[in-house]
C-alpha cells in the first residue's frame, strides 16, 4: 500500500542528467542552428541561430569555445508552463490511501520536464516539505522543472493543502508571510464552504486581493460558480481557475478582458477522467505509459471501482463538457488569455507532465486557434508572474525541440526531440521513473 503521506516522506535520488558538467557547459557558448523558431509572441516562424551562455539567450557569443546543436529543420518552441500541479505523484482511480504512484517532489518535477514542462505552479503543498526538497535538488543540480511555489491555498479553514484565513487579520498575516518568502503568486479559494479547499468570505477576499495588488503580487483565485468568479475579477484577481456550471456570462468575459484577468479552465482536471475510464486505447498510449505505473493505469479500466470522492468530478465533467468548451472558446475569441492549469497530482486522471498535453488537446477541441493554444502553455502563464519567454537576449534558455509543427495539431507537441532547461539538454530517459521496481516488503 502506498499512502499520500509516504509519498511526501519518500526520498528519491535523481542524478543530474544533462551530460557535461555545469561548469564545462557554462564556460562555452551554445549555438542552436538550423531550427525553425516558433515565436508565440509574434505569431511567426523564422529560421535564426539562438546563442546561449550561462543558461540565457544572448545576442552574440562572447566565449571562445562554442558548441553547435544542429536543428535539421526541427521546430524550437519555448518550454511549457503549468500554473497548477501538486507534486504528490500520480493518483489512481482508487482512494489514494489504497493506491498512489509514489514520487517525491523533485521526481515529479523530473516527470514534468520529460514532457517539456519547464515551469510548474506548485499547488496546495506545505512550505517546509517543499523547501527542504528544493534545497537538496538545487544543491545537487538535479534535472527538473522550475517550481513556482506559492505555498498552501488560502481558504476558510485549515485543511489538507489549505491555510485558514477566517477574518481580515488572519488574511493579512498569511499574505505578509507569503510576501516575505518571495512567492511568485498567491492562491486563494473563493469556492463553496465544503470540499478540500473551502473558500474565504468576501471580506477576506477583498482584503487579500487589495493587499496583493498593492504588492504587485498576482492572485490565482479558485471559483466554483460564475458569480464568484465575477466578484473576484472585480476585486482584483489575476487568474480565475475552475470549470463552473453553465455558460460563461458575456459580461464576465468583457470584465476579464478589460481588467487583463486570465482564465485557467480546469479542463484536464474535470474532463480527462471520463475520457480515460474504460478506454484501453488511451490507457495504452505510449506517450503516457513511460511515466505511470501499470497498477495505476489498470485502476482506470472500469468505472465500477472508482473511488467515491472522484465521482462528483466525473459527473460534473460529463455534464459540463460541451458548454465548458464553448465558454473557453468564446473567452479566447474575445481576447481573454487562457492559461494551462493541469491539476496534475490533485485529482484522478491528471498526471504529471502528461496532463499539460491533455489540456492542449482539449483547447484544440474547443476550437482555439493554434497560436492561442500554444500561448496558453507558454507566454500567457509566464506573463501572469511577470515574465517573458522566447528567443530574445536575456531570456532563459528553456526550450522544446519538436519533430513536427506544433501549429498544425496539438498532437505534434508530443513529438519531442529534446528538452532544454537553463541552457542544458536534459537526458529524458534518466527522468523516467523505474516502473519495474516493486515495493519493499519485509
N, C-alpha and C positions, 0 to 999 in steps of 0.2 A: 504494500500500500504506500502511495506517495502522497503526502499531505501538502497543503499550501504552506504550512509552517516550515516543513522540511525543505521546501523549495527556497524559502527565504534564507534558511540557515545553511543551505548547501554551499560548499566551497569548491568552485571549479578551477581548473588550471589550464588557461589558454597560453599558447606560445605566440610571440609576435610573428605574423605570417606575411610579411611584406618583402621577403627576400633579403636584400642587402641591409646592413645595419643603418639605424637612423643617422649616425654620424657620417657614414660614407655617402648616403643619399643627400644629406644636407650640404655636402661640400661640392656638389655638382649641379649643373643646370640640366633640367629635364625638358626635352622638346617633343611635343606631340605633333607629329607631321602626317599629313595626308588624311586627316579626319574631316568629316562634314559636321560643322558645328551647328547644333540645333539651339539657336538663341531664342529662348522662350520670351524674353522681354521685348525683343524687336520683332518677334514672329517671323524670323527669317532663318535660312540655312545658307551657310557660306563655308568655303574652304580657307583656312588660315592656320598658321602654326600657333600653338599655345606653348609659351615658355613658363616653366615653373621653377622657382627657387625657394628653399625654406618653407615649402608647403603652400605657397601662394603664387598666383599668376603674376608675372612681371612683364613689362613692355618689351624688354630685350635682355638676353643673357649677359650677366656680368662675370660669371665664373668661367675660368679657362677650360675646365673639364665639362664636357657636355655628353649627354646620353639621349639618343633619339628613339622614340617609340613610333613605329610606322602604323598608320591607321588603315591603309589599304582600302580607303573609301568608307570605313565604318562611320557610324553616327555617334557623335560625342554630345552628351546631354548633362546638364548639372545633376548631381546626385539627388535622390528623392528625399522628401521630408514627410514626417508623420507627426501630427500635433497631439495624438492621444494614444498611448500604448502603455500597458502595465507589464513590468518586467518579471512576471511570475513564471514564465514558461508558456506552454500551450495547454489550454483546457480541453478536456474530453467532453463528451455529451453527458457524462455522468457527474455525480457530485464530486467536487474537487477533492474532498477527503477520501474518495474511493479511487480516483484515477486522475492524475495530472502529469504532464510531461515535465519532469524536474529539470530546471535550468536556473543558474544564478543570473544576476543582473548583467554581468559582462558577457556571459554566453548568449543571453537574449539579444544584446546589442550586436554580438557577432552574427547571429541569425539575420538580424535586420540588415547588416552590411552585406551579407551574402546575396540578398535580394536587391541590392543597390540603394538601400535606405541609409543615408549617412547622418541624419539628424532626427532625433526622436524626442517628442514631448512626453516626458515620463509622468504617468497619471496615477494619483492616489496612492503614493507609497511613502513609507516612513523615512524621514531625512537621515536618521542615524544609520539605518541599514544601508541606504544608498550611498551616502558619503563615504562610509568605510570601504565599500566595494570599489567605488570610483577612485579613491586614493590608491588602492592596490593596483587597479588597472592602469592608472596614469604612471605610477612608478615603474611598472613592468612594460610600459609602452605596448599594451595589448591592442590587437586589431579589433576595432569595434566602432559602431556608430556613435556619434556625439549625443550624449543625453542632455536635453534641455529640461533641467529638473526644477519643476515648480512646487514641489512639496505636496502634502496632502490637500485634498479638496476642502475648501472652507464651506461648512454646511451648518445645519440647525443643531446637530448633536454629534458628540464624539462617537465614531463608529469605525468599522473597518475602512481604512483609507480616507477617513474624514475627521477634520478638526472642528470643534464646536465654536460657533460664533452666535450665541443666543441673543446678545444685545450689542449696542453700539460700542461700548467699552471693550468687549471681547473682540469685536471686529477690528478695532484699532490695534490691539495688541498683536493679533495674528498678522495683520498687514505689515506692521512695523517690523516684526520678527522676520518675515519673508524678505522685506526690502533690505534689511541688514545682512542677510545671507546672499544678496545679489541674484535672486531668482530672475529669470528672463520674462516670466509671466506668472499670473496667479490664476488658479482655477476656483470657481465659485459655483455651488449648486443653487439654482433657483427652481428646482423641481418640486414635486409634491412632498408632503411630510413623511411619506413612507419610502421604502426601498433602501438600497445600500448607501445612497448619498442624499439624505433628506435636505431639502432646500432651506435657505435662510429666509427671514422675513423681509418685507420690502424696505423697512427702515434700515436693516443691516446691509442689504444690498446697496441701498443709496449711499450709505457711509463708505462701504468698501470701494465702490466704483468712483466716488468723488475723490477719495484719498489716493486711489490708484492712478486716476487721471492727473492729479497734482504731481505725482512722482513719475509720470510718463511710463507707467507700468501697465502693459497690456493685460486685459482681463478676459479669460476664456470662461464663458458662462453656460452652464448646463440648464436647458429648459425643456419641460415635457409638454408644454402647450404653447400655442402661438401668442396668446395673451401675455404670458410670462416673458416670452421672447421679446415682444414689443416693449414691455416695461424695461427690460434690461438694455435694449438698444437706446431707448430714451434716456436712461440714466448713465450711459457711457461705456457699455460693453465693447470689447474689441472683436470678439468672435462669439457667435451663437452656435452652440452644439445641440444636436438632438434630431429626432425624427417624429415631431408631433403629429397627432391625428388630424386629418382634414387637409384641405387645400391651404397652402401658404397665402395669407392675405396680400393683395396687391399693395395695400398701404404699408405693410411691414417691409415688403421688398423696396418700396420707394424710400422708406425711412433708413433702411440699412445702406442703400446706395448713397443717399445724401450725407450720411454720417461716416461713411467708409468702414462699415462693420462687415466682417467676413462671415460666411456661413459654413459650418462644418457638419454636413449631414451624416448621420450615423448609418450609412448605407451598408457597409460590411458588417457592422455590429448587429443590425437587425435583419438584413436580408440574406446573408450568407448561410445561416443555419438552415433555412428552408431549402436553399439550393443544394446543400451537401447531404442532408439526411436521405439515406437510401439511394444516393447517386453514386453507384460503383465506379462509373467512369471518372467523375470528379475526384473521388477519393483515391483513384489510382493515377492522378495527374503527376507526371514526372517532375513537374516544377514544384509540387507540394511535398512529395514523399521523401526527399532527401533531408528534410528538417523536422518531420513529425513522426513520432514512433508509431509502429504498427498497431499496438493496442489502443492508442488514442484515436487513430483513424478508424479502426474497427468499431469503436463505440458509436460512430455515426451511421452504421449500416442500417439501423432500424429506428424509427421514431418511438417504438414501444418502450424502450429502456431510457428514454430521455428524462433527465433529472427534472423534477417539478419546478425548480427555480428557473430553468431555461424556457419552460413552456409559455410564459407570458411574452417573452421576446419572440418566440416562434409565431405565436398568434398575432402579435402586433405587426411583425414583418409581413406576414401573409396578407393581413387586412390593409396595410398601408402602402404596399409596394408601388402600385400603379400611380396613386395620387402623389406619393413622395417623389418619385422620379419626375413627374410632371412639374412639381413645385421647384425642384432643383433646376430643371431646365429653364423655367421662367425666370428664376432668380439670376441664373448665369446670363441669359439673353438680355436681361435688363442691365447687366454690368456689375452685379454683386460678385465679389471674389469668393469662389468656392475653394475650400481647403480640405485636404485629406486628414481625417482622424479615424484610424482604422479600428480602434478598440481591441487591438491585439492583446491577448492575455487577460482581458477583462470579462469577456463573455465567450460562450461556446462558438466555435467555428471561426473565430477571429484569431489568426495565427501570426506569430512574429514574422514581420517582413512580407510574407506572402499576402497578407490582407491589404497591404498597400496596393498591390497589383489587382486584387479583387475589387477594391474601390475604384480603380481606373476602369475596370470592365463595367461596373455599374454606372459610372459617369458617362461612358460611351453609350450604354444602353439608354440612358436618359436623354441622349441626343446632344450632349455638349460637343462643340467643335473641337478639333484636335488640339489647338493651342490652349483653349480654356482648360481642357482635361489635363494637359501637361503642366500648365501653370498651377493647377490645384495641388500638385505634388512637388512643386519647385519654388517658383518665385513668389507665389502668394502666401504660403505659410512662412516663408523666410521674412516677408515684409511684416508679418504680424509682430515679430520680435526685432524689427528694425534692421534687417539685413538685406543685402542684395547679393544674388548668386548668379554666376555666369562666367564669362571669359575675359572680363576686364582686369587690368592690372590692379593688384591689391586684394582681389577676391580669393577666397580659399579654394585650393585645388581639390575639390570634391566632385568627381566626375563618374559618369556611367558610359561605357563604350558598348554600343549595340550593333548587332549584325543585320538589323532591319530598321527601316524608317519608323520611328515611333509615332509619326503623324498619321500614318496610314491605318493603324489599328492599335488598340490597347494591348493586344496580344503581342505585338512586336516589342513592347517593353520587357518582355520575358527573355528576349534573345540577347542575353548579357554575355559580352566577350570578356570584359573585366570591369572591376570597380576600383576607384581610386579615392583614398581618404587622406587629406592633408598632403597631397603630392606623392603618396606611396601606393603602389599597386598591392591590393590585398590578394593573398592566396586563398581563393574562395573555398577550395577543398578543405583547408585547415579550419575554416569557420564552421564546418558542418558538425553536428553532434554525432556521437557514437551511438547509433541506433541498435547495435547488436549486443552491447554490454548489459547484462542483467543486473538487477538489484542484489546487493549483498544480503544474504540471509544466513545468519549464524546457526 
